[in-house]
Amino acid sequence: MDLDTITPDQTLDAKGLSCPMPLLRTKKEINRLNTGQILEILGTDPGSKNDLPGWCARSGHTYLGAKDDDGFFHLFIKKG
């Protein structure tokens, strides 16, 4: 999947937050979405790139990938 063509249904700005806050905010935000919708997380905490894929695998969501930007990154999750 080309991450540049994804249109997220919701965007969570977690830039500047440290573990575990990006994951906690993601859990809260994903609950607001319907199954199949996509959440984009903007972050700066490198741990999120490891934490979120594992959390998705355990909780039934699909981790679509990450892409780097200027000073932060984008993570994409499809709600399961």
PyMOL Python script that loads the backbone (N, CA, C, O; Angstrom):
from pymol import cmd

cmd.read_pdbstr("""\
ATOM      1  N   MET A   1       0.841  -1.181   0.000  1.00  0.00           N
ATOM      2  CA  MET A   1       0.000   0.000   0.000  1.00  0.00           C
ATOM      3  C   MET A   1       0.886   1.245   0.000  1.00  0.00           C
ATOM      4  O   MET A   1       1.839   1.339   0.774  1.00  0.00           O
ATOM      5  N   ASP A   2       0.567   2.183  -0.863  1.00  0.00           N
ATOM      6  CA  ASP A   2       1.320   3.440  -0.940  1.00  0.00           C
ATOM      7  C   ASP A   2       0.798   4.397   0.128  1.00  0.00           C
ATOM      8  O   ASP A   2      -0.330   4.882   0.046  1.00  0.00           O
ATOM      9  N   LEU A   3       1.627   4.659   1.120  1.00  0.00           N
ATOM     10  CA  LEU A   3       1.203   5.501   2.234  1.00  0.00           C
ATOM     11  C   LEU A   3       0.878   6.927   1.802  1.00  0.00           C
ATOM     12  O   LEU A   3       0.127   7.624   2.485  1.00  0.00           O
ATOM     13  N   ASP A   4       1.432   7.364   0.684  1.00  0.00           N
ATOM     14  CA  ASP A   4       1.167   8.720   0.211  1.00  0.00           C
ATOM     15  C   ASP A   4      -0.243   8.879  -0.343  1.00  0.00           C
ATOM     16  O   ASP A   4      -0.732   9.999  -0.489  1.00  0.00           O
ATOM     17  N   THR A   5      -0.894   7.766  -0.652  1.00  0.00           N
ATOM     18  CA  THR A   5      -2.240   7.848  -1.220  1.00  0.00           C
ATOM     19  C   THR A   5      -3.336   7.612  -0.179  1.00  0.00           C
ATOM     20  O   THR A   5      -4.520   7.678  -0.509  1.00  0.00           O
ATOM     21  N   ILE A   6      -2.957   7.338   1.071  1.00  0.00           N
ATOM     22  CA  ILE A   6      -3.939   7.105   2.126  1.00  0.00           C
ATOM     23  C   ILE A   6      -4.597   8.423   2.524  1.00  0.00           C
ATOM     24  O   ILE A   6      -3.925   9.427   2.759  1.00  0.00           O
ATOM     25  N   THR A   7      -5.909   8.393   2.593  1.00  0.00           N
ATOM     26  CA  THR A   7      -6.656   9.538   3.129  1.00  0.00           C
ATOM     27  C   THR A   7      -7.229   9.114   4.475  1.00  0.00           C
ATOM     28  O   THR A   7      -8.206   8.365   4.521  1.00  0.00           O
ATOM     29  N   PRO A   8      -6.630   9.585   5.576  1.00  0.00           N
ATOM     30  CA  PRO A   8      -7.115   9.152   6.890  1.00  0.00           C
ATOM     31  C   PRO A   8      -8.493   9.735   7.215  1.00  0.00           C
ATOM     32  O   PRO A   8      -8.845  10.830   6.777  1.00  0.00           O
ATOM     33  N   ASP A   9      -9.249   8.977   7.989  1.00  0.00           N
ATOM     34  CA  ASP A   9     -10.546   9.457   8.459  1.00  0.00           C
ATOM     35  C   ASP A   9     -10.374  10.376   9.663  1.00  0.00           C
ATOM     36  O   ASP A   9     -11.224  11.227   9.927  1.00  0.00           O
ATOM     37  N   GLN A  10      -9.281  10.204  10.387  1.00  0.00           N
ATOM     38  CA  GLN A  10      -8.999  11.014  11.575  1.00  0.00           C
ATOM     39  C   GLN A  10      -7.496  11.128  11.720  1.00  0.00           C
ATOM     40  O   GLN A  10      -6.762  10.201  11.376  1.00  0.00           O
ATOM     41  N   THR A  11      -7.028  12.269  12.230  1.00  0.00           N
ATOM     42  CA  THR A  11      -5.600  12.469  12.485  1.00  0.00           C
ATOM     43  C   THR A  11      -5.406  12.824  13.951  1.00  0.00           C
ATOM     44  O   THR A  11      -6.087  13.698  14.488  1.00  0.00           O
ATOM     45  N   LEU A  12      -4.476  12.141  14.586  1.00  0.00           N
ATOM     46  CA  LEU A  12      -4.115  12.380  15.980  1.00  0.00           C
ATOM     47  C   LEU A  12      -2.726  13.004  16.010  1.00  0.00           C
ATOM     48  O   LEU A  12      -1.764  12.403  15.531  1.00  0.00           O
ATOM     49  N   ASP A  13      -2.618  14.201  16.566  1.00  0.00           N
ATOM     50  CA  ASP A  13      -1.318  14.867  16.681  1.00  0.00           C
ATOM     51  C   ASP A  13      -0.705  14.509  18.031  1.00  0.00           C
ATOM     52  O   ASP A  13      -1.093  15.053  19.064  1.00  0.00           O
ATOM     53  N   ALA A  14       0.255  13.588  18.010  1.00  0.00           N
ATOM     54  CA  ALA A  14       0.929  13.156  19.229  1.00  0.00           C
ATOM     55  C   ALA A  14       2.385  13.636  19.245  1.00  0.00           C
ATOM     56  O   ALA A  14       3.212  13.090  19.975  1.00  0.00           O
ATOM     57  N   LYS A  15       2.691  14.642  18.450  1.00  0.00           N
ATOM     58  CA  LYS A  15       4.059  15.173  18.405  1.00  0.00           C
ATOM     59  C   LYS A  15       4.413  15.761  19.772  1.00  0.00           C
ATOM     60  O   LYS A  15       3.608  16.459  20.390  1.00  0.00           O
ATOM     61  N   GLY A  16       5.621  15.467  20.228  1.00  0.00           N
ATOM     62  CA  GLY A  16       6.098  15.994  21.500  1.00  0.00           C
ATOM     63  C   GLY A  16       5.708  15.141  22.695  1.00  0.00           C
ATOM     64  O   GLY A  16       6.182  15.388  23.804  1.00  0.00           O
ATOM     65  N   LEU A  17       4.857  14.146  22.497  1.00  0.00           N
ATOM     66  CA  LEU A  17       4.449  13.274  23.604  1.00  0.00           C
ATOM     67  C   LEU A  17       5.406  12.098  23.715  1.00  0.00           C
ATOM     68  O   LEU A  17       5.879  11.572  22.708  1.00  0.00           O
ATOM     69  N   SER A  18       5.685  11.691  24.949  1.00  0.00           N
ATOM     70  CA  SER A  18       6.576  10.550  25.193  1.00  0.00           C
ATOM     71  C   SER A  18       5.761   9.352  25.643  1.00  0.00           C
ATOM     72  O   SER A  18       4.633   9.486  26.118  1.00  0.00           O
ATOM     73  N   CYS A  19       6.356   8.178  25.484  1.00  0.00           N
ATOM     74  CA  CYS A  19       5.741   6.931  25.893  1.00  0.00           C
ATOM     75  C   CYS A  19       5.308   7.034  27.357  1.00  0.00           C
ATOM     76  O   CYS A  19       6.087   7.512  28.181  1.00  0.00           O
ATOM     77  N   PRO A  20       4.120   6.613  27.700  1.00  0.00           N
ATOM     78  CA  PRO A  20       3.151   5.839  26.920  1.00  0.00           C
ATOM     79  C   PRO A  20       2.042   6.696  26.290  1.00  0.00           C
ATOM     80  O   PRO A  20       1.070   6.142  25.777  1.00  0.00           O
ATOM     81  N   MET A  21       2.162   8.016  26.317  1.00  0.00           N
ATOM     82  CA  MET A  21       1.060   8.879  25.896  1.00  0.00           C
ATOM     83  C   MET A  21       0.622   8.675  24.437  1.00  0.00           C
ATOM     84  O   MET A  21      -0.581   8.655  24.178  1.00  0.00           O
ATOM     85  N   PRO A  22       1.543   8.522  23.475  1.00  0.00           N
ATOM     86  CA  PRO A  22       1.057   8.306  22.099  1.00  0.00           C
ATOM     87  C   PRO A  22       0.155   7.070  21.982  1.00  0.00           C
ATOM     88  O   PRO A  22      -0.853   7.096  21.276  1.00  0.00           O
ATOM     89  N   LEU A  23       0.525   5.993  22.677  1.00  0.00           N
ATOM     90  CA  LEU A  23      -0.284   4.775  22.629  1.00  0.00           C
ATOM     91  C   LEU A  23      -1.624   4.976  23.330  1.00  0.00           C
ATOM     92  O   LEU A  23      -2.657   4.534  22.827  1.00  0.00           O
ATOM     93  N   LEU A  24      -1.616   5.634  24.475  1.00  0.00           N
ATOM     94  CA  LEU A  24      -2.872   5.871  25.201  1.00  0.00           C
ATOM     95  C   LEU A  24      -3.817   6.753  24.393  1.00  0.00           C
ATOM     96  O   LEU A  24      -5.019   6.496  24.334  1.00  0.00           O
ATOM     97  N   ARG A  25      -3.272   7.786  23.777  1.00  0.00           N
ATOM     98  CA  ARG A  25      -4.108   8.658  22.940  1.00  0.00           C
ATOM     99  C   ARG A  25      -4.640   7.913  21.718  1.00  0.00           C
ATOM    100  O   ARG A  25      -5.777   8.123  21.297  1.00  0.00           O
ATOM    101  N   THR A  26      -3.797   7.034  21.152  1.00  0.00           N
ATOM    102  CA  THR A  26      -4.217   6.245  19.993  1.00  0.00           C
ATOM    103  C   THR A  26      -5.371   5.328  20.368  1.00  0.00           C
ATOM    104  O   THR A  26      -6.343   5.218  19.622  1.00  0.00           O
ATOM    105  N   LYS A  27      -5.271   4.667  21.523  1.00  0.00           N
ATOM    106  CA  LYS A  27      -6.347   3.782  21.981  1.00  0.00           C
ATOM    107  C   LYS A  27      -7.661   4.548  22.104  1.00  0.00           C
ATOM    108  O   LYS A  27      -8.713   4.068  21.683  1.00  0.00           O
ATOM    109  N   LYS A  28      -7.589   5.738  22.684  1.00  0.00           N
ATOM    110  CA  LYS A  28      -8.788   6.557  22.872  1.00  0.00           C
ATOM    111  C   LYS A  28      -9.375   6.986  21.521  1.00  0.00           C
ATOM    112  O   LYS A  28     -10.588   6.939  21.317  1.00  0.00           O
ATOM    113  N   GLU A  29      -8.506   7.401  20.615  1.00  0.00           N
ATOM    114  CA  GLU A  29      -8.952   7.922  19.315  1.00  0.00           C
ATOM    115  C   GLU A  29      -9.511   6.816  18.422  1.00  0.00           C
ATOM    116  O   GLU A  29     -10.486   7.038  17.704  1.00  0.00           O
ATOM    117  N   ILE A  30      -8.908   5.634  18.460  1.00  0.00           N
ATOM    118  CA  ILE A  30      -9.369   4.544  17.590  1.00  0.00           C
ATOM    119  C   ILE A  30     -10.786   4.115  17.970  1.00  0.00           C
ATOM    120  O   ILE A  30     -11.541   3.639  17.122  1.00  0.00           O
ATOM    121  N   ASN A  31     -11.142   4.284  19.239  1.00  0.00           N
ATOM    122  CA  ASN A  31     -12.490   3.924  19.693  1.00  0.00           C
ATOM    123  C   ASN A  31     -13.568   4.824  19.089  1.00  0.00           C
ATOM    124  O   ASN A  31     -14.743   4.456  19.073  1.00  0.00           O
ATOM    125  N   ARG A  32     -13.183   5.983  18.600  1.00  0.00           N
ATOM    126  CA  ARG A  32     -14.130   6.915  17.990  1.00  0.00           C
ATOM    127  C   ARG A  32     -14.410   6.585  16.527  1.00  0.00           C
ATOM    128  O   ARG A  32     -15.340   7.124  15.928  1.00  0.00           O
ATOM    129  N   LEU A  33     -13.595   5.693  15.955  1.00  0.00           N
ATOM    130  CA  LEU A  33     -13.730   5.370  14.540  1.00  0.00           C
ATOM    131  C   LEU A  33     -14.598   4.133  14.340  1.00  0.00           C
ATOM    132  O   LEU A  33     -14.779   3.328  15.253  1.00  0.00           O
ATOM    133  N   ASN A  34     -15.126   4.000  13.139  1.00  0.00           N
ATOM    134  CA  ASN A  34     -15.857   2.801  12.747  1.00  0.00           C
ATOM    135  C   ASN A  34     -14.876   1.791  12.159  1.00  0.00           C
ATOM    136  O   ASN A  34     -13.796   2.161  11.697  1.00  0.00           O
ATOM    137  N   THR A  35     -15.254   0.525  12.180  1.00  0.00           N
ATOM    138  CA  THR A  35     -14.434  -0.532  11.600  1.00  0.00           C
ATOM    139  C   THR A  35     -14.096  -0.182  10.146  1.00  0.00           C
ATOM    140  O   THR A  35     -14.965   0.214   9.370  1.00  0.00           O
ATOM    141  N   GLY A  36     -12.825  -0.336   9.799  1.00  0.00           N
ATOM    142  CA  GLY A  36     -12.376  -0.060   8.441  1.00  0.00           C
ATOM    143  C   GLY A  36     -11.874   1.355   8.222  1.00  0.00           C
ATOM    144  O   GLY A  36     -11.251   1.643   7.200  1.00  0.00           O
ATOM    145  N   GLN A  37     -12.142   2.248   9.178  1.00  0.00           N
ATOM    146  CA  GLN A  37     -11.646   3.618   9.031  1.00  0.00           C
ATOM    147  C   GLN A  37     -10.167   3.674   9.405  1.00  0.00           C
ATOM    148  O   GLN A  37      -9.657   2.806  10.113  1.00  0.00           O
ATOM    149  N   ILE A  38      -9.494   4.708   8.916  1.00  0.00           N
ATOM    150  CA  ILE A  38      -8.049   4.831   9.095  1.00  0.00           C
ATOM    151  C   ILE A  38      -7.707   6.007   9.992  1.00  0.00           C
ATOM    152  O   ILE A  38      -8.198   7.121   9.809  1.00  0.00           O
ATOM    153  N   LEU A  39      -6.844   5.725  10.972  1.00  0.00           N
ATOM    154  CA  LEU A  39      -6.329   6.745  11.885  1.00  0.00           C
ATOM    155  C   LEU A  39      -4.877   7.024  11.514  1.00  0.00           C
ATOM    156  O   LEU A  39      -4.071   6.107  11.359  1.00  0.00           O
ATOM    157  N   GLU A  40      -4.564   8.300  11.375  1.00  0.00           N
ATOM    158  CA  GLU A  40      -3.183   8.736  11.148  1.00  0.00           C
ATOM    159  C   GLU A  40      -2.680   9.320  12.459  1.00  0.00           C
ATOM    160  O   GLU A  40      -3.353  10.150  13.071  1.00  0.00           O
ATOM    161  N   ILE A  41      -1.504   8.892  12.892  1.00  0.00           N
ATOM    162  CA  ILE A  41      -0.884   9.424  14.106  1.00  0.00           C
ATOM    163  C   ILE A  41       0.368  10.174  13.696  1.00  0.00           C
ATOM    164  O   ILE A  41       1.235   9.624  13.016  1.00  0.00           O
ATOM    165  N   LEU A  42       0.463  11.434  14.111  1.00  0.00           N
ATOM    166  CA  LEU A  42       1.673  12.233  13.888  1.00  0.00           C
ATOM    167  C   LEU A  42       2.483  12.155  15.175  1.00  0.00           C
ATOM    168  O   LEU A  42       1.968  12.463  16.250  1.00  0.00           O
ATOM    169  N   GLY A  43       3.740  11.747  15.079  1.00  0.00           N
ATOM    170  CA  GLY A  43       4.519  11.561  16.294  1.00  0.00           C
ATOM    171  C   GLY A  43       5.982  11.896  16.155  1.00  0.00           C
ATOM    172  O   GLY A  43       6.519  12.040  15.057  1.00  0.00           O
ATOM    173  N   THR A  44       6.616  12.018  17.324  1.00  0.00           N
ATOM    174  CA  THR A  44       8.055  12.270  17.389  1.00  0.00           C
ATOM    175  C   THR A  44       8.768  11.254  18.283  1.00  0.00           C
ATOM    176  O   THR A  44       9.997  11.184  18.268  1.00  0.00           O
ATOM    177  N   ASP A  45       8.024  10.472  19.058  1.00  0.00           N
ATOM    178  CA  ASP A  45       8.621   9.494  19.971  1.00  0.00           C
ATOM    179  C   ASP A  45       8.987   8.232  19.189  1.00  0.00           C
ATOM    180  O   ASP A  45       8.093   7.530  18.716  1.00  0.00           O
ATOM    181  N   PRO A  46      10.283   7.926  19.042  1.00  0.00           N
ATOM    182  CA  PRO A  46      10.684   6.775  18.246  1.00  0.00           C
ATOM    183  C   PRO A  46      10.097   5.460  18.745  1.00  0.00           C
ATOM    184  O   PRO A  46       9.922   4.528  17.960  1.00  0.00           O
ATOM    185  N   GLY A  47       9.792   5.369  20.029  1.00  0.00           N
ATOM    186  CA  GLY A  47       9.215   4.147  20.583  1.00  0.00           C
ATOM    187  C   GLY A  47       7.859   3.811  19.985  1.00  0.00           C
ATOM    188  O   GLY A  47       7.457   2.648  19.965  1.00  0.00           O
ATOM    189  N   SER A  48       7.158   4.819  19.500  1.00  0.00           N
ATOM    190  CA  SER A  48       5.835   4.586  18.908  1.00  0.00           C
ATOM    191  C   SER A  48       5.917   3.679  17.686  1.00  0.00           C
ATOM    192  O   SER A  48       4.991   2.920  17.401  1.00  0.00           O
ATOM    193  N   LYS A  49       7.019   3.764  16.976  1.00  0.00           N
ATOM    194  CA  LYS A  49       7.179   2.940  15.771  1.00  0.00           C
ATOM    195  C   LYS A  49       7.262   1.454  16.127  1.00  0.00           C
ATOM    196  O   LYS A  49       6.993   0.598  15.284  1.00  0.00           O
ATOM    197  N   ASN A  50       7.633   1.150  17.365  1.00  0.00           N
ATOM    198  CA  ASN A  50       7.662  -0.239  17.834  1.00  0.00           C
ATOM    199  C   ASN A  50       6.384  -0.591  18.587  1.00  0.00           C
ATOM    200  O   ASN A  50       5.845  -1.686  18.426  1.00  0.00           O
ATOM    201  N   ASP A  51       5.902   0.337  19.409  1.00  0.00           N
ATOM    202  CA  ASP A  51       4.747   0.068  20.265  1.00  0.00           C
ATOM    203  C   ASP A  51       3.461  -0.124  19.474  1.00  0.00           C
ATOM    204  O   ASP A  51       2.710  -1.064  19.735  1.00  0.00           O
ATOM    205  N   LEU A  52       3.200   0.745  18.519  1.00  0.00           N
ATOM    206  CA  LEU A  52       1.913   0.712  17.827  1.00  0.00           C
ATOM    207  C   LEU A  52       1.708  -0.529  16.953  1.00  0.00           C
ATOM    208  O   LEU A  52       0.607  -1.080  16.965  1.00  0.00           O
ATOM    209  N   PRO A  53       2.705  -0.998  16.196  1.00  0.00           N
ATOM    210  CA  PRO A  53       2.486  -2.241  15.439  1.00  0.00           C
ATOM    211  C   PRO A  53       2.159  -3.429  16.351  1.00  0.00           C
ATOM    212  O   PRO A  53       1.290  -4.238  16.026  1.00  0.00           O
ATOM    213  N   GLY A  54       2.847  -3.534  17.480  1.00  0.00           N
ATOM    214  CA  GLY A  54       2.581  -4.621  18.425  1.00  0.00           C
ATOM    215  C   GLY A  54       1.199  -4.515  19.030  1.00  0.00           C
ATOM    216  O   GLY A  54       0.496  -5.515  19.173  1.00  0.00           O
ATOM    217  N   TRP A  55       0.812  -3.306  19.384  1.00  0.00           N
ATOM    218  CA  TRP A  55      -0.523  -3.094  19.948  1.00  0.00           C
ATOM    219  C   TRP A  55      -1.598  -3.449  18.921  1.00  0.00           C
ATOM    220  O   TRP A  55      -2.608  -4.062  19.266  1.00  0.00           O
ATOM    221  N   CYS A  56      -1.385  -3.068  17.665  1.00  0.00           N
ATOM    222  CA  CYS A  56      -2.346  -3.402  16.604  1.00  0.00           C
ATOM    223  C   CYS A  56      -2.510  -4.917  16.490  1.00  0.00           C
ATOM    224  O   CYS A  56      -3.630  -5.415  16.382  1.00  0.00           O
ATOM    225  N   ALA A  57      -1.409  -5.638  16.514  1.00  0.00           N
ATOM    226  CA  ALA A  57      -1.455  -7.099  16.383  1.00  0.00           C
ATOM    227  C   ALA A  57      -2.240  -7.723  17.529  1.00  0.00           C
ATOM    228  O   ALA A  57      -2.972  -8.692  17.324  1.00  0.00           O
ATOM    229  N   ARG A  58      -2.094  -7.177  18.736  1.00  0.00           N
ATOM    230  CA  ARG A  58      -2.787  -7.723  19.905  1.00  0.00           C
ATOM    231  C   ARG A  58      -4.254  -7.318  19.966  1.00  0.00           C
ATOM    232  O   ARG A  58      -5.064  -8.020  20.571  1.00  0.00           O
ATOM    233  N   SER A  59      -4.601  -6.200  19.349  1.00  0.00           N
ATOM    234  CA  SER A  59      -5.953  -5.668  19.522  1.00  0.00           C
ATOM    235  C   SER A  59      -6.837  -5.778  18.279  1.00  0.00           C
ATOM    236  O   SER A  59      -7.965  -5.285  18.276  1.00  0.00           O
ATOM    237  N   GLY A  60      -6.332  -6.419  17.228  1.00  0.00           N
ATOM    238  CA  GLY A  60      -7.166  -6.686  16.070  1.00  0.00           C
ATOM    239  C   GLY A  60      -7.239  -5.574  15.035  1.00  0.00           C
ATOM    240  O   GLY A  60      -8.093  -5.606  14.149  1.00  0.00           O
ATOM    241  N   HIS A  61      -6.347  -4.589  15.140  1.00  0.00           N
ATOM    242  CA  HIS A  61      -6.290  -3.523  14.152  1.00  0.00           C
ATOM    243  C   HIS A  61      -5.164  -3.821  13.167  1.00  0.00           C
ATOM    244  O   HIS A  61      -4.306  -4.661  13.440  1.00  0.00           O
ATOM    245  N   THR A  62      -5.162  -3.140  12.029  1.00  0.00           N
ATOM    246  CA  THR A  62      -4.140  -3.369  11.010  1.00  0.00           C
ATOM    247  C   THR A  62      -3.184  -2.185  10.967  1.00  0.00           C
ATOM    248  O   THR A  62      -3.587  -1.050  10.715  1.00  0.00           O
ATOM    249  N   TYR A  63      -1.923  -2.471  11.215  1.00  0.00           N
ATOM    250  CA  TYR A  63      -0.888  -1.439  11.105  1.00  0.00           C
ATOM    251  C   TYR A  63      -0.513  -1.324   9.635  1.00  0.00           C
ATOM    252  O   TYR A  63      -0.013  -2.277   9.039  1.00  0.00           O
ATOM    253  N   LEU A  64      -0.756  -0.158   9.056  1.00  0.00           N
ATOM    254  CA  LEU A  64      -0.522   0.032   7.620  1.00  0.00           C
ATOM    255  C   LEU A  64       0.896   0.493   7.301  1.00  0.00           C
ATOM    256  O   LEU A  64       1.360   0.333   6.172  1.00  0.00           O
ATOM    257  N   GLY A  65       1.585   1.065   8.286  1.00  0.00           N
ATOM    258  CA  GLY A  65       2.958   1.487   8.053  1.00  0.00           C
ATOM    259  C   GLY A  65       3.236   2.883   8.564  1.00  0.00           C
ATOM    260  O   GLY A  65       2.371   3.546   9.137  1.00  0.00           O
ATOM    261  N   ALA A  66       4.467   3.310   8.341  1.00  0.00           N
ATOM    262  CA  ALA A  66       4.934   4.616   8.797  1.00  0.00           C
ATOM    263  C   ALA A  66       5.712   5.290   7.682  1.00  0.00           C
ATOM    264  O   ALA A  66       6.321   4.632   6.839  1.00  0.00           O
ATOM    265  N   LYS A  67       5.680   6.602   7.693  1.00  0.00           N
ATOM    266  CA  LYS A  67       6.546   7.356   6.779  1.00  0.00           C
ATOM    267  C   LYS A  67       7.101   8.559   7.525  1.00  0.00           C
ATOM    268  O   LYS A  67       6.421   9.186   8.337  1.00  0.00           O
ATOM    269  N   ASP A  68       8.357   8.860   7.222  1.00  0.00           N
ATOM    270  CA  ASP A  68       9.028   9.980   7.875  1.00  0.00           C
ATOM    271  C   ASP A  68       8.706  11.285   7.169  1.00  0.00           C
ATOM    272  O   ASP A  68       8.495  11.339   5.957  1.00  0.00           O
ATOM    273  N   ASP A  69       8.677  12.331   7.979  1.00  0.00           N
ATOM    274  CA  ASP A  69       8.446  13.676   7.472  1.00  0.00           C
ATOM    275  C   ASP A  69       9.546  14.549   8.061  1.00  0.00           C
ATOM    276  O   ASP A  69      10.501  14.034   8.642  1.00  0.00           O
ATOM    277  N   ASP A  70       9.424  15.836   7.920  1.00  0.00           N
ATOM    278  CA  ASP A  70      10.449  16.762   8.397  1.00  0.00           C
ATOM    279  C   ASP A  70      10.336  16.950   9.908  1.00  0.00           C
ATOM    280  O   ASP A  70       9.588  17.809  10.375  1.00  0.00           O
ATOM    281  N   GLY A  71      11.091  16.136  10.682  1.00  0.00           N
ATOM    282  CA  GLY A  71      11.112  16.266  12.127  1.00  0.00           C
ATOM    283  C   GLY A  71      10.056  15.455  12.858  1.00  0.00           C
ATOM    284  O   GLY A  71       9.998  15.485  14.087  1.00  0.00           O
ATOM    285  N   PHE A  72       9.226  14.736  12.130  1.00  0.00           N
ATOM    286  CA  PHE A  72       8.238  13.863  12.762  1.00  0.00           C
ATOM    287  C   PHE A  72       7.892  12.742  11.785  1.00  0.00           C
ATOM    288  O   PHE A  72       8.441  12.680  10.685  1.00  0.00           O
ATOM    289  N   PHE A  73       6.985  11.860  12.189  1.00  0.00           N
ATOM    290  CA  PHE A  73       6.582  10.767  11.315  1.00  0.00           C
ATOM    291  C   PHE A  73       5.074  10.589  11.345  1.00  0.00           C
ATOM    292  O   PHE A  73       4.391  11.088  12.239  1.00  0.00           O
ATOM    293  N   HIS A  74       4.570   9.874  10.356  1.00  0.00           N
ATOM    294  CA  HIS A  74       3.164   9.543  10.223  1.00  0.00           C
ATOM    295  C   HIS A  74       3.031   8.028  10.411  1.00  0.00           C
ATOM    296  O   HIS A  74       3.774   7.264   9.794  1.00  0.00           O
ATOM    297  N   LEU A  75       2.112   7.596  11.239  1.00  0.00           N
ATOM    298  CA  LEU A  75       1.799   6.174  11.400  1.00  0.00           C
ATOM    299  C   LEU A  75       0.332   6.004  10.981  1.00  0.00           C
ATOM    300  O   LEU A  75      -0.500   6.871  11.248  1.00  0.00           O
ATOM    301  N   PHE A  76       0.028   4.891  10.329  1.00  0.00           N
ATOM    302  CA  PHE A  76      -1.335   4.669   9.843  1.00  0.00           C
ATOM    303  C   PHE A  76      -1.869   3.346  10.377  1.00  0.00           C
ATOM    304  O   PHE A  76      -1.217   2.307  10.275  1.00  0.00           O
ATOM    305  N   ILE A  77      -3.076   3.406  10.952  1.00  0.00           N
ATOM    306  CA  ILE A  77      -3.739   2.225  11.514  1.00  0.00           C
ATOM    307  C   ILE A  77      -5.156   2.136  10.951  1.00  0.00           C
ATOM    308  O   ILE A  77      -5.893   3.121  10.921  1.00  0.00           O
ATOM    309  N   LYS A  78      -5.510   0.948  10.514  1.00  0.00           N
ATOM    310  CA  LYS A  78      -6.885   0.696  10.063  1.00  0.00           C
ATOM    311  C   LYS A  78      -7.609  -0.036  11.183  1.00  0.00           C
ATOM    312  O   LYS A  78      -7.151  -1.076  11.657  1.00  0.00           O
ATOM    313  N   LYS A  79      -8.742   0.516  11.602  1.00  0.00           N
ATOM    314  CA  LYS A  79      -9.478  -0.082  12.714  1.00  0.00           C
ATOM    315  C   LYS A  79     -10.057  -1.434  12.310  1.00  0.00           C
ATOM    316  O   LYS A  79     -10.688  -1.568  11.261  1.00  0.00           O
ATOM    317  N   GLY A  80      -9.827  -2.440  13.169  1.00  0.00           N
ATOM    318  CA  GLY A  80     -10.311  -3.778  12.923  1.00  0.00           C
ATOM    319  C   GLY A  80     -11.675  -4.021  13.523  1.00  0.00           C
ATOM    320  O   GLY A  80     -12.218  -5.118  13.396  1.00  0.00           O
TER     321      GLY A  80
END
""", "prot")
cmd.dss("prot")
cmd.show_as("cartoon", "prot")
cmd.util.cbc("prot")
cmd.orient("prot")
